[in-house]
Amino acid sequence: MPETPHFEALAGRIVRTRDAGEPLLNSIASELRRVWNARGAADRVKLHDELNNAIGATVEALRRLERAIKYLDR
């Protein structure tokens, strides 16, 4: 599983200038984190639905799987 991206570095590459200033870089990095986290949440919901539909997983099994995914996403 890929590691969490270095959002400040990505923001710096997007801006590609030192004149942009720290506030702009932080703002871009914050938005990139928001998108990354939203994608992770959407992935968990999709996984939950797919497992529930495909194998009729129990609620407890899904909770354990979600905890494992959250642990890996840290």
Backbone bond lengths (Angstrom), bond angles and torsions (degrees), N, CA, C in turn:
res aa  C-N    CA-C-N  psi(-1)  N-CA   C-N-CA  omega(-1)  CA-C   N-CA-C  phi
1 M - - - 1.445 - - 1.527 107.59 -
2 P 1.342 117.46 134.02 1.454 119.32 -179.57 1.520 112.13 -66.77
3 E 1.308 115.03 149.21 1.454 121.09 176.89 1.524 109.24 -73.49
4 T 1.328 115.71 159.38 1.456 120.37 175.22 1.519 108.78 -61.27
5 P 1.331 117.51 132.16 1.472 119.52 -179.57 1.520 111.91 -62.74
6 H 1.299 116.25 156.18 1.465 122.33 173.81 1.527 106.35 -85.44
7 F 1.330 115.83 97.15 1.454 121.21 -169.95 1.527 112.98 -65.47
8 E 1.316 117.99 -35.11 1.458 119.54 178.85 1.528 110.60 -64.69
9 A 1.335 116.60 -39.80 1.462 120.24 177.92 1.532 110.56 -65.14
10 L 1.323 116.19 -41.68 1.466 119.04 176.64 1.523 111.04 -61.93
11 A 1.318 116.58 -43.45 1.463 120.53 178.98 1.528 109.99 -61.02
12 G 1.307 116.46 -42.09 1.463 120.14 178.44 1.512 112.53 -61.49
13 R 1.331 116.68 -39.92 1.461 120.31 177.29 1.526 111.41 -66.99
14 I 1.333 116.28 -35.22 1.463 119.66 178.88 1.527 109.77 -66.19
15 V 1.297 116.62 -47.21 1.463 120.68 -176.94 1.528 110.95 -74.10
16 R 1.323 116.17 -40.91 1.463 124.19 179.03 1.528 114.40 54.96
17 T 1.293 115.92 35.97 1.458 119.26 174.77 1.521 109.74 -155.21
18 R 1.313 116.70 145.75 1.460 120.55 176.46 1.522 110.45 -81.75
19 D 1.333 117.73 -15.10 1.458 121.59 -178.33 1.521 112.54 -77.50
20 A 1.326 117.77 -10.02 1.461 120.70 -177.64 1.524 110.60 -66.54
21 G 1.296 116.38 -31.70 1.457 120.33 178.01 1.508 112.95 87.54
22 E 1.312 114.43 156.23 1.463 122.77 -177.55 1.534 113.13 -61.00
23 P 1.347 120.16 -41.59 1.473 119.07 -178.89 1.525 113.12 -59.78
24 L 1.330 117.36 -40.33 1.467 119.66 178.92 1.522 110.88 -67.14
25 L 1.337 116.91 -43.26 1.465 120.19 178.48 1.523 110.86 -61.33
26 N 1.332 116.86 -42.51 1.466 120.16 178.98 1.517 111.60 -65.55
27 S 1.313 116.99 -37.46 1.460 121.11 178.70 1.524 110.91 -64.67
28 I 1.317 116.76 -45.01 1.463 120.99 178.45 1.524 110.00 -64.29
29 A 1.334 116.75 -44.71 1.466 120.66 179.44 1.522 110.51 -60.58
30 S 1.319 116.68 -39.85 1.462 120.85 178.95 1.525 111.08 -63.00
31 E 1.307 116.95 -42.77 1.467 120.65 178.52 1.529 111.34 -66.16
32 L 1.323 116.92 -39.26 1.462 120.01 177.15 1.532 110.78 -62.59
33 R 1.341 117.00 -41.12 1.469 120.88 176.64 1.524 110.91 -62.17
34 R 1.339 116.68 -42.64 1.460 121.37 -179.77 1.530 110.10 -59.52
35 V 1.316 116.48 -44.71 1.466 120.77 179.16 1.523 110.55 -64.82
36 W 1.337 116.57 -44.03 1.474 121.66 179.41 1.525 110.52 -59.27
37 N 1.339 116.90 -46.78 1.461 121.62 -178.25 1.527 111.59 -68.83
38 A 1.321 117.27 -38.46 1.463 120.38 177.58 1.524 110.15 -63.96
39 R 1.310 116.91 -39.28 1.463 120.61 178.75 1.527 110.41 -64.20
40 G 1.327 116.80 -41.93 1.460 120.59 177.76 1.517 111.50 -62.22
41 A 1.325 117.31 -42.07 1.467 120.92 178.57 1.519 110.55 -64.37
42 A 1.323 117.02 -42.05 1.462 120.52 178.58 1.528 110.88 -64.82
43 D 1.325 116.90 -38.67 1.465 120.72 177.59 1.529 110.95 -61.94
44 R 1.350 117.40 -41.92 1.467 120.46 179.37 1.529 111.36 -64.53
45 V 1.327 116.84 -40.88 1.466 120.24 178.76 1.527 110.09 -63.85
46 K 1.312 116.89 -45.13 1.468 121.37 179.34 1.524 110.34 -62.21
47 L 1.315 117.27 -44.07 1.460 121.13 179.03 1.528 110.44 -61.62
48 H 1.306 116.21 -44.75 1.466 121.12 178.39 1.525 110.35 -57.79
49 D 1.321 117.08 -48.79 1.467 121.01 -179.17 1.528 111.80 -63.68
50 E 1.318 116.36 -44.25 1.467 120.35 -179.00 1.520 111.67 -63.32
51 L 1.322 116.32 -44.95 1.461 119.25 179.08 1.523 111.24 -64.46
52 N 1.309 115.58 -43.00 1.452 119.89 -179.59 1.529 110.93 -61.50
53 N 1.311 116.86 -42.25 1.461 121.30 179.84 1.532 112.48 -74.13
54 A 1.317 117.50 -40.99 1.457 121.39 -173.09 1.525 113.13 -76.27
55 I 1.299 117.30 -43.22 1.465 118.35 -173.53 1.520 113.44 -125.40
56 G 1.331 116.61 2.92 1.458 118.82 179.09 1.513 111.88 59.38
57 A 1.319 116.00 44.48 1.463 121.35 -176.10 1.526 111.12 -60.67
58 T 1.287 115.42 148.94 1.461 120.42 177.97 1.522 110.12 -75.80
59 V 1.301 116.48 158.42 1.457 121.51 -179.77 1.528 110.65 -60.28
60 E 1.297 117.84 -42.58 1.472 120.39 -178.88 1.527 111.20 -65.52
61 A 1.312 117.68 -40.90 1.462 120.34 178.46 1.528 110.42 -62.26
62 L 1.305 117.25 -40.06 1.462 120.87 178.05 1.528 111.27 -65.81
63 R 1.315 116.62 -39.78 1.468 119.46 178.04 1.519 111.08 -62.50
64 R 1.326 116.58 -42.52 1.475 119.70 178.13 1.520 110.95 -63.38
65 L 1.323 116.79 -42.33 1.453 120.89 179.35 1.534 110.76 -64.43
66 E 1.310 117.19 -43.08 1.464 120.71 177.66 1.523 111.55 -61.60
67 R 1.329 117.02 -41.84 1.471 119.89 177.01 1.522 110.71 -61.69
68 A 1.319 116.48 -40.91 1.466 120.51 179.26 1.531 110.76 -64.24
69 I 1.317 116.73 -41.65 1.471 120.34 179.37 1.517 110.25 -66.23
70 K 1.327 117.30 -43.25 1.466 120.28 178.61 1.528 110.12 -61.44
71 Y 1.336 116.69 -39.46 1.464 120.57 179.06 1.532 110.29 -62.40
72 L 1.327 116.39 -43.38 1.467 120.18 -179.26 1.524 112.42 -68.13
73 D 1.336 116.77 -27.58 1.447 121.36 -176.34 1.528 113.03 -80.65
74 R 1.328 117.91 -4.54 1.473 120.28 -178.65 1.489 112.97 -77.05
